[in-house]
Structures are given as structure tokens and as C-alpha cells.
Amino acid sequence: MCLSLLFVCSFANCKIRNSGYIFVTNQGEDSLYVFNLFSKRKLIKKINVGAAPAGIALSRKKNKVFVTNTKGSSISVVDVNKLEVVDTILIDGSAVGVEVSIDEEELFVSDWFNNELIVINIDNLEIIKKN
């Protein structure tokens, strides 16, 4: 198993930290790994997400991790407290890069296939705009 750990990611697997956890995508297994930083980086959970997960963004305010699934035409929404997928946002394309706005009210997603930026409201998970 090969995991590519990058802090900023567009086309590669990536990681992000929150409250003693590191979240790492694994495209080969369509999953999100959760490691505990305080116990020798022990794998504590494998969460199944959509096909070919790539980007990760964290909303600390909303306690959510957003995972783009490049082959799944979707974004998995993971609850940080429950460590499980609580919702899936479907898009017409291929979600790759992802980032949460500074105020943590919007999610910005790059759609690789349609060459556009998708803006999503984090509270209701609805697409606000496509550019």
C-alpha cells in the first residue's frame, strides 16, 4: 500500500490534521484513513468514501471533512466527531481540488472535467454557483 502525503493537494492523495487526527486519502482503496497523532500515528479508522478520493478540506467550525472523489463525481462529507460519512454531494464532473472559505460558510471545489469552480454552501450542502 502506497500513500502519498501532501499538505496541499490537487491531483494527489493528501492529508489534513484536526484535534489529534490526521486524515489521509487512499485512492487505491477508495477510502479515508484516520490516524491518531498521539499514539504513534496509529491507524484508528478506515472510512469508505467515493471512487478515487483526492482532495481534503476541513471545516473546524462545522466539524466536517470534505473529500473529493475524482472518479465518483462526488464529495463525501465526513463528521469529525463520528468519523463517518454523513452526506454525499453529487456533481456533474470530477471533483479534485477543494478548500473551505475563511469564514467556513462555503466550499470551493475544482471540477476537472468541466474546467470550472463549484461553490457549495456548507450548511445545506447545495451548489450556489459554478464558474
C-alpha positions as CSV (number, residue, x, y, z in Angstrom):
1,M,0.0,0.0,0.0
2,C,1.4,3.3,-1.0
3,L,0.1,6.6,0.5
4,S,1.3,9.9,-0.9
5,L,1.2,12.5,1.9
6,L,0.9,16.1,0.7
7,F,-0.3,19.2,2.6
8,V,-1.7,21.0,-0.4
9,C,-3.2,18.7,-3.0
10,S,-4.8,18.9,-6.4
11,F,-4.2,15.7,-8.2
12,A,-2.6,13.6,-5.4
13,N,-3.6,12.0,-2.2
14,C,-3.4,14.3,0.7
15,K,-3.6,14.7,4.4
16,I,-5.1,17.2,6.9
17,R,-4.9,17.5,10.7
18,N,-7.6,18.2,13.3
19,S,-7.7,17.6,17.1
20,G,-5.1,14.9,17.2
21,Y,-6.2,13.2,14.0
22,I,-4.6,13.1,10.6
23,F,-6.9,12.3,7.7
24,V,-5.3,10.7,4.6
25,T,-7.0,9.7,1.3
26,N,-6.2,6.4,-0.3
27,Q,-7.2,6.3,-3.9
28,G,-6.4,2.6,-4.3
29,E,-9.0,1.6,-1.7
30,D,-11.5,4.5,-2.2
31,S,-11.1,5.4,1.5
32,L,-10.1,8.0,4.0
33,Y,-7.7,6.8,6.7
34,V,-7.8,8.4,10.2
35,F,-4.6,8.3,12.2
36,N,-4.2,9.2,15.9
37,L,-1.3,11.7,16.3
38,F,-0.9,10.9,20.0
39,S,-0.5,7.2,19.8
40,K,2.5,6.8,17.4
41,R,0.3,7.7,14.4
42,K,-1.8,4.5,14.8
43,L,-4.5,3.9,12.2
44,I,-7.8,4.2,14.1
45,K,-10.3,4.0,11.3
46,K,-10.7,3.4,7.6
47,I,-13.7,5.3,6.2
48,N,-15.1,4.2,2.8
49,V,-15.7,7.2,0.6
50,G,-16.4,7.7,-3.2
51,A,-14.2,6.4,-6.1
52,A,-10.7,7.8,-6.2
53,P,-10.6,10.2,-3.3
54,A,-8.1,13.1,-3.9
55,G,-8.6,16.4,-2.1
56,I,-9.4,17.1,1.5
57,A,-10.7,20.2,3.2
58,L,-11.5,20.7,6.9
59,S,-14.1,22.9,8.5
60,R,-13.2,23.1,12.2
61,K,-16.2,25.3,12.9
62,K,-18.6,22.7,11.4
63,N,-16.6,19.7,12.4
64,K,-16.6,18.3,8.9
65,V,-14.1,17.0,6.5
66,F,-14.8,17.2,2.8
67,V,-13.3,14.6,0.5
68,T,-13.4,15.0,-3.3
69,N,-13.9,11.8,-5.2
70,T,-12.4,12.2,-8.7
71,K,-14.0,9.1,-10.3
72,G,-17.1,9.2,-8.2
73,S,-18.4,12.6,-9.4
74,S,-19.0,13.4,-5.7
75,I,-17.8,15.0,-2.5
76,S,-18.0,12.9,0.7
77,V,-18.9,14.8,3.9
78,V,-17.3,13.2,7.0
79,D,-18.4,14.1,10.5
80,V,-15.1,14.6,12.5
81,N,-16.8,13.5,15.8
82,K,-18.5,10.4,14.5
83,L,-15.7,9.6,12.0
84,E,-18.2,8.5,9.4
85,V,-19.7,9.7,6.1
86,V,-22.8,11.7,6.9
87,D,-23.6,13.0,3.4
88,T,-22.6,13.0,-0.2
89,I,-22.7,15.9,-2.6
90,L,-23.1,14.8,-6.2
91,I,-21.7,16.9,-9.0
92,D,-21.7,16.6,-12.8
93,G,-18.0,16.2,-13.4
94,S,-14.8,15.3,-11.5
95,A,-14.1,17.0,-8.1
96,V,-10.4,17.3,-7.4
97,G,-9.1,20.4,-5.5
98,V,-11.1,21.6,-2.5
99,E,-10.9,24.4,0.0
100,V,-13.1,25.8,2.8
101,S,-13.7,29.6,2.8
102,I,-12.1,31.7,5.5
103,D,-15.5,32.2,7.2
104,E,-16.2,28.5,6.8
105,E,-19.5,29.1,5.1
106,E,-18.6,28.0,1.6
107,L,-16.7,25.1,0.0
108,F,-14.8,25.7,-3.2
109,V,-14.3,22.7,-5.5
110,S,-12.4,22.5,-8.8
111,D,-14.2,20.4,-11.4
112,W,-11.5,18.9,-13.5
113,F,-13.7,17.6,-16.4
114,N,-15.8,20.7,-16.8
115,N,-13.0,23.1,-16.1
116,E,-15.0,25.2,-13.6
117,L,-15.1,26.2,-10.0
118,I,-18.1,25.0,-7.9
119,V,-19.1,26.9,-4.8
120,I,-21.2,25.0,-2.2
121,N,-23.0,26.2,0.9
122,I,-21.5,24.2,3.8
123,D,-24.7,24.4,5.9
124,N,-27.2,23.0,3.4
125,L,-24.6,21.4,1.0
126,E,-26.3,23.0,-2.0
127,I,-24.4,24.2,-5.0
128,I,-24.5,28.0,-5.0
129,K,-22.6,28.8,-8.2
130,K,-20.5,27.3,-11.0
131,N,-17.9,29.4,-12.8
